[in-house]
Amino acid sequence: MLHKIINLTVRDVRFPTSLEQHGSDAMHTDPDYSAAYVVLDTDSGLKGFGLTFTLGRGTEIVVCAVNALAGLVVGKSLQEIVSDFRMFYRLLTSDGQMRWLGPEKGVIHLATAAVLNAVWDLWARAEDKPLWKLLVDMDPRQIVSCIDFRYISDALTEDEALDILVKAQEGRQQREDQMLKEGYPAYTTSCAWLGYSDQQLKQLCTDALKSGWTKFKVKVGADLEDDIRRCRLIRQMIGPNNTLMIDANQRWDVAEAISWVSKLAEVKPLWIEEPTSPDDILGHATISKALAPLGIGVATGEQCHNRVMFKQLLQASALQFVQIDSCRLGSVNENLAVLLMAHKFGVPVCPHAGGVGLCELVQHLILFDYICVSANLSNRMCEYVDHLHEHFTSPVVIQDAHYMPPKDPGYSCEMLESSVKRHQYPEGDVWKLHQKK
């Protein structure tokens, strides 16, 4: 069946997470986890679901951008798209007029991710497989055919990508079986949002340790003395042998980042995440070089616009941990390019997943990375936040601090219709009630 796309709808869905300071950090003090939520209807009745993540205000702008892209999608069949997915990706990202709004960055690229996520969900549903399994079962040449190598061939050629995938075929089934049995290692960010009190932090750490968590991330960057106190507290809570990461969410200038993080070295963080502007590749390189003697790596990527920026970060040795994002980059297609580049440069991938639906999405990508690209779990883990999963039809499953591979067909980002209606902005019941207060 061709599954011709006959309609695209997009809705502004927002959750009032700011009320309890969930997601708060040094730069984003009052986030309302939100999504531009896309549904593709087909003539066969099969639907595809996708989203891109936002923090509340401005989601309506992404919705407008999705609607602007709709004309490039509606009328095409799934078969037509996936038979030359590279060209369809380029169609969406290189429209002769709309590319001026990017190209391949900002609001228009967030919208592209939402649309493409829905297309990938539709494809996986049509094949009756979870997205990770759809990817794992693909021939390496088919994977490569989904990637746009334009602007990155100086760092990764199509032949090199194919060679990586072919070599990883050995042991693939054993790694898939391992993931099905054990799951993919995760770390938690949910214990130490910047707006949480010490009492909350202690209780959440205690509960997480009892549940088997061994890797923790704490938000920093607002006040140095408070950071030292909170990091000491969480290190004391989790003990010397568990893993601690710190995240500044782009708070500092380069020299300030080096000075500030050096003063936090006593708590032995594995990495400092987003120490400065996400666009400052050379700044990240300077920070990486300065912190290396302290044994602290640099992690970034959640606001890295596209594969070209990741290419430069890797070429400049500017990061020690690659943080892909399922909605910042151009969906699966562009994330595949980054996974392969990271492997070539020998840098581990630890995805960003702090947001509504991001855990559901990115688990598929990191499973594919381990099974079919990196074949390596050293210094690798996927972020987990314990918020809003109850609004999805196929929420993530965490066992013993590991992501268990999804079993339901699709990309795991279909929301419960009742949740969408209640949280649609501004007409949903949740927001009507909120506006009355």
DOMI-436443 format. One line per 10 residues: number of its first residue (from 0); their letters; for each residue x, y, z of C-alpha. Coordinates in Angstrom, 1 decimal. Layout:
BEGIN
NUM = A = X,Y,Z; ...
***
This chain:
BEGIN
0 = MLHKIINLTV = 0.0,0.0,0.0; 1.3,3.5,-0.9; 0.0,5.4,2.1; -0.6,8.7,0.4; -0.4,11.6,2.8; -3.7,13.5,2.5; -3.6,15.8,5.5; -1.2,17.4,8.0; -2.4,18.9,11.3; -0.2,20.6,13.9
10 = RDVRFPTSLE = -1.2,21.6,17.4; 0.4,23.8,20.1; 0.6,21.6,23.2; 2.0,23.0,26.4; 2.4,21.6,29.9; 2.7,24.0,32.9; 5.9,22.5,34.3; 7.1,25.9,35.5; 4.6,25.8,38.4; 6.8,23.2,40.1
20 = QHGSDAMHTD = 10.2,24.3,38.6; 10.6,21.1,36.6; 13.2,21.7,33.9; 14.6,24.9,35.5; 18.2,25.8,34.9; 20.5,28.9,35.0; 19.2,30.2,31.7; 15.6,28.8,31.5; 14.1,29.6,34.8; 10.4,29.0,34.1
30 = PDYSAAYVVL = 10.1,26.4,31.3; 6.7,25.1,30.3; 7.6,21.9,28.5; 5.8,22.1,25.1; 5.5,20.6,21.7; 4.5,21.4,18.2; 2.6,18.2,17.7; 2.1,16.9,14.1; -0.3,14.2,12.8; -0.1,12.9,9.2
40 = DTDSGLKGFG = -3.2,11.3,7.8; -3.1,8.9,4.9; -5.6,7.5,2.4; -5.0,4.0,4.0; -6.1,5.2,7.4; -2.6,4.8,8.8; -1.3,7.9,10.8; 2.1,9.2,11.5; 2.8,11.2,14.7; 5.7,13.6,15.3
50 = LTFTLGRGTE = 6.7,16.5,17.5; 9.4,19.1,18.2; 10.2,20.3,21.6; 9.9,23.9,22.9; 9.7,25.7,26.3; 6.3,27.3,26.0; 6.2,30.9,24.6; 7.0,30.7,20.9; 5.6,27.3,20.2; 3.0,29.1,18.0
60 = IVVCAVNALA = 5.8,30.3,15.8; 7.0,26.7,15.2; 3.4,25.7,14.5; 3.3,28.4,11.8; 6.5,27.0,10.3; 5.1,23.5,10.2; 2.1,24.7,8.4; 4.4,26.5,5.9; 6.1,23.1,5.2; 2.9,21.2,4.9
70 = GLVVGKSLQE = 2.5,21.8,1.1; 5.8,19.9,0.5; 4.5,16.8,2.3; 0.7,16.5,1.6; 0.1,14.7,-1.6; 3.2,12.5,-1.5; 3.0,8.8,-0.7; 5.2,7.2,1.9; 6.7,5.0,-0.8; 7.6,8.0,-2.8
80 = IVSDFRMFYR = 9.3,9.6,0.2; 11.3,6.7,1.4; 12.4,5.5,-2.0; 14.6,8.6,-2.2; 14.6,9.9,1.4; 17.8,11.9,0.9; 16.1,14.0,-1.8; 12.9,14.4,0.3; 15.1,15.6,3.2; 16.7,18.1,0.9
90 = LLTSDGQMRW = 13.3,19.2,-0.5; 12.2,20.1,3.1; 15.5,21.8,4.1; 16.3,23.5,0.8; 13.0,25.0,-0.5; 14.1,27.9,-2.8; 12.3,30.5,-0.7; 11.9,29.0,2.8; 15.6,28.1,3.2; 16.3,31.8,3.6
100 = LGPEKGVIHL = 14.7,31.4,7.1; 17.5,29.0,8.0; 19.0,27.3,6.2; 18.8,24.2,8.4; 18.7,26.0,11.7; 16.3,27.8,14.0; 12.5,27.7,13.9; 12.3,26.3,10.4; 14.6,23.4,11.3; 12.6,22.6,14.4
110 = ATAAVLNAVW = 9.5,22.5,12.2; 11.4,20.2,9.8; 12.2,17.9,12.6; 8.5,17.7,13.7; 7.4,16.8,10.1; 10.2,14.3,9.5; 9.6,12.7,12.9; 6.0,12.1,11.8; 7.2,10.6,8.5; 9.6,8.2,10.2
120 = DLWARAEDKP = 6.8,7.2,12.6; 4.5,6.5,9.7; 7.2,4.4,8.0; 7.9,2.4,11.1; 4.1,1.8,11.6; 3.7,0.8,8.0; 6.5,-1.9,8.6; 4.9,-2.8,11.9; 8.2,-2.2,13.8; 9.5,0.2,16.4
130 = LWKLLVDMDP = 11.7,2.8,14.8; 14.9,1.4,16.3; 14.1,-2.0,14.8; 13.2,-0.5,11.4; 16.7,1.1,11.4; 18.5,-2.0,12.7; 17.0,-4.2,10.0; 17.9,-1.9,7.2; 20.7,-2.7,4.8; 23.7,-0.4,5.3
140 = RQIVSCIDFR = 23.2,1.1,1.8; 19.6,2.0,2.6; 20.7,3.7,5.8; 23.3,5.7,3.9; 20.7,6.6,1.3; 18.7,8.5,4.0; 21.5,10.8,4.8; 22.4,14.1,3.1; 26.2,14.3,3.0; 26.2,17.8,1.5
150 = YISDALTEDE = 28.6,20.0,3.5; 30.1,17.2,5.6; 31.9,15.1,3.0; 35.2,16.6,4.0; 34.7,14.9,7.4; 32.7,11.8,6.4; 32.2,10.5,2.9; 29.3,8.2,1.8; 31.8,5.4,1.4; 33.3,5.9,4.8
160 = ALDILVKAQE = 29.8,5.8,6.4; 29.0,2.6,4.5; 32.2,1.0,5.7; 31.4,1.9,9.3; 28.0,0.3,9.0; 29.2,-2.8,7.2; 31.9,-3.4,9.7; 29.4,-3.1,12.6; 27.3,-5.9,11.0; 29.5,-8.4,12.9
170 = GRQQREDQML = 28.0,-9.0,16.3; 24.9,-7.0,15.5; 22.5,-9.7,16.5; 24.2,-10.3,19.8; 24.1,-6.6,20.6; 20.4,-6.5,19.8; 19.8,-9.5,22.0; 21.8,-7.8,24.8; 19.7,-4.6,24.5; 16.4,-6.5,24.6
180 = KEGYPAYTTS = 17.6,-8.3,27.8; 19.5,-5.5,29.6; 18.5,-2.2,28.0; 20.6,0.9,27.3; 22.3,2.7,30.3; 20.7,5.9,31.4; 21.4,8.8,33.7; 18.9,11.0,35.5; 18.6,14.8,35.5; 15.3,14.8,37.5
190 = CAWLGYSDQQ = 16.9,15.1,40.9; 18.7,18.4,40.7; 16.9,21.1,38.6; 18.1,24.5,39.7; 14.8,25.6,41.2; 14.6,22.6,43.5; 15.2,23.0,47.2; 17.9,21.1,49.1; 15.1,19.0,50.7; 13.7,18.1,47.3
200 = LKQLCTDALK = 17.2,17.3,46.0; 18.0,15.0,49.0; 14.7,13.2,48.8; 14.9,12.7,45.0; 18.5,11.5,45.2; 17.6,9.1,48.0; 14.7,7.7,45.9; 16.8,7.4,42.8; 19.6,5.6,44.5; 17.1,3.1,45.9
210 = SGWTKFKVKV = 15.8,2.6,42.3; 19.2,1.7,41.0; 20.4,5.0,39.5; 24.2,5.5,39.5; 24.6,8.5,37.2; 23.3,11.9,38.1; 23.3,15.4,36.5; 23.1,18.7,38.4; 22.3,22.1,37.0; 24.8,24.9,37.7
220 = GADLEDDIRR = 25.7,28.4,36.6; 23.5,30.8,38.6; 25.7,31.4,41.7; 29.2,29.9,42.2; 29.0,29.5,46.0; 25.6,27.9,45.7; 26.9,25.6,43.0; 29.8,24.5,45.2; 27.4,23.8,48.1; 24.8,21.9,45.9
230 = CRLIRQMIGP = 27.4,19.9,44.1; 29.1,18.9,47.4; 25.7,17.9,48.7; 24.8,15.7,45.7; 28.3,14.2,45.7; 27.8,13.3,49.3; 24.4,11.9,48.6; 25.5,9.7,45.7; 28.9,8.7,47.1; 32.4,8.8,45.5
240 = NNTLMIDANQ = 31.9,5.9,43.0; 28.8,7.0,41.2; 28.9,9.4,38.2; 28.2,13.1,38.4; 27.8,15.5,35.5; 27.2,19.3,35.6; 25.2,21.4,33.2; 25.4,25.2,32.8; 23.0,25.6,29.9; 25.2,28.2,28.1
250 = RWDVAEAISW = 25.6,30.5,31.1; 29.2,31.6,30.8; 31.7,33.3,28.6; 34.8,31.2,27.8; 37.2,32.4,30.5; 34.4,32.4,33.1; 33.5,28.8,32.2; 37.1,27.7,32.7; 37.4,29.5,36.1; 34.0,28.4,37.4
260 = VSKLAEVKPL = 34.3,24.7,36.5; 37.8,24.6,37.9; 36.3,25.5,41.2; 33.9,22.6,40.9; 36.6,20.1,40.0; 36.6,18.8,43.6; 33.3,17.0,43.0; 34.8,15.2,40.1; 32.3,15.8,37.3; 32.6,13.6,34.3
270 = WIEEPTSPDD = 31.6,16.6,32.1; 30.5,20.2,32.0; 27.6,20.5,29.6; 26.9,23.6,27.5; 29.4,25.8,29.2; 29.1,28.7,26.8; 27.2,29.7,23.6; 26.2,26.7,21.6; 27.4,28.4,18.5; 31.0,29.0,19.8
280 = ILGHATISKA = 32.9,26.1,18.4; 36.4,27.6,19.1; 35.2,28.6,22.6; 34.3,25.0,23.3; 37.7,23.9,22.0; 39.4,26.4,24.4; 37.4,25.2,27.3; 38.0,21.5,26.4; 41.8,22.0,26.3; 41.8,23.9,29.6
290 = LAPLGIGVAT = 39.7,21.4,31.5; 41.4,18.3,30.2; 44.1,18.2,32.9; 41.3,18.2,35.5; 39.8,15.1,33.9; 36.6,17.1,33.0; 35.2,16.7,29.5; 32.9,19.0,27.6; 29.5,17.9,26.4; 27.2,19.8,24.0
300 = GEQCHNRVMF = 24.7,19.4,21.2; 21.2,19.9,22.4; 21.2,23.3,20.7; 23.6,22.5,17.9; 21.7,23.5,14.8; 22.8,20.9,12.3; 25.3,18.3,11.1; 27.7,21.0,9.8; 28.1,22.4,13.3; 28.7,19.0,14.7
310 = KQLLQASALQ = 31.3,18.4,12.0; 33.2,21.5,13.1; 32.9,20.7,16.8; 34.4,17.3,16.1; 37.1,18.6,13.8; 38.1,21.2,16.4; 38.3,18.6,19.3; 35.8,20.9,21.0; 33.7,18.3,22.7; 34.3,14.9,24.4
320 = FVQIDSCRLG = 30.7,13.9,24.5; 28.2,14.4,21.6; 24.7,15.2,22.7; 22.3,14.6,19.8; 18.8,15.8,20.0; 15.9,14.2,18.2; 14.1,17.5,17.5; 16.9,20.1,17.2; 18.5,18.3,14.2; 16.6,17.4,11.1
330 = SVNENLAVLL = 15.0,14.2,12.6; 16.5,10.7,12.1; 18.1,11.6,8.8; 20.5,14.2,10.2; 21.0,12.3,13.5; 22.3,9.3,11.5; 24.9,11.6,10.0; 26.1,12.8,13.4; 26.2,9.3,14.9; 28.5,8.2,12.0
340 = MAHKFGVPVC = 30.7,11.3,12.3; 31.0,10.8,16.1; 32.1,7.2,15.5; 34.7,8.2,13.0; 36.1,10.8,15.4; 36.0,8.4,18.3; 33.7,10.6,20.5; 30.9,8.9,22.5; 27.3,9.9,22.0; 25.2,10.7,25.1
350 = PHAGGVGLCE = 21.8,12.0,23.8; 20.0,14.9,25.2; 16.5,14.0,26.4; 15.4,16.8,28.8; 11.9,17.6,27.5; 8.5,16.3,26.7; 8.7,13.4,24.3; 12.5,13.5,23.9; 13.1,10.4,26.0; 10.5,8.6,23.9
360 = LVQHLILFDY = 12.2,9.6,20.7; 15.9,9.5,21.3; 15.9,6.0,22.8; 15.4,4.6,19.3; 18.5,6.5,18.0; 20.8,5.4,20.7; 19.8,1.8,20.4; 20.6,2.0,16.7; 23.9,3.6,17.5; 25.0,0.8,19.8
370 = ICVSANLSNR = 23.7,-2.1,17.7; 24.7,-0.8,14.3; 27.4,1.9,14.6; 29.5,2.2,17.8; 29.2,-1.3,19.3; 30.5,0.4,22.4; 29.0,1.3,25.8; 32.1,2.9,27.4; 31.3,6.4,28.7; 27.9,6.2,27.0
380 = MCEYVDHLHE = 24.5,6.8,28.5; 21.2,8.4,27.6; 19.6,11.2,29.6; 16.3,10.5,31.3; 13.9,12.9,32.9; 10.9,11.6,34.9; 8.3,14.0,33.6; 5.2,13.8,31.4; 5.6,10.2,30.1; 2.0,9.5,31.1
390 = HFTSPVVIQD = 0.7,11.6,28.2; 2.1,9.1,25.6; 0.5,6.0,24.2; 3.9,4.2,24.3; 5.8,5.8,27.2; 9.4,4.9,27.9; 10.2,1.9,30.0; 13.0,2.2,32.5; 14.3,-0.9,34.4; 17.3,-0.7,36.7
400 = AHYMPPKDPG = 18.3,2.7,35.2; 18.3,1.3,31.7; 16.0,2.2,28.7; 14.3,-1.0,27.6; 13.8,-1.2,23.8; 10.3,-0.1,22.7; 8.1,-2.9,21.3; 5.2,-0.9,19.8; 5.4,0.0,16.1; 6.4,3.6,15.4
410 = YSCEMLESSV = 8.6,6.3,16.9; 6.9,6.4,20.3; 5.7,10.0,20.1; 2.0,9.5,19.8; 0.2,11.4,22.5; -3.0,10.5,24.2; -5.7,12.5,22.4; -7.2,13.4,25.8; -3.9,14.9,26.9; -3.6,16.8,23.7
420 = KRHQYPEGDV = -7.0,18.3,24.1; -6.5,19.3,27.7; -3.1,20.9,27.1; -3.7,22.5,23.7; -2.8,26.2,24.0; -4.6,28.4,24.7; -8.0,26.6,24.4; -7.3,23.5,26.5; -8.9,23.1,29.9; -5.6,23.2,31.7
430 = WKLHQKK = -4.8,26.6,30.2; -8.3,28.0,30.6; -8.0,27.1,34.3; -4.5,28.5,34.5; -5.6,31.8,33.0; -8.4,32.2,35.6; -6.0,32.1,38.5
***
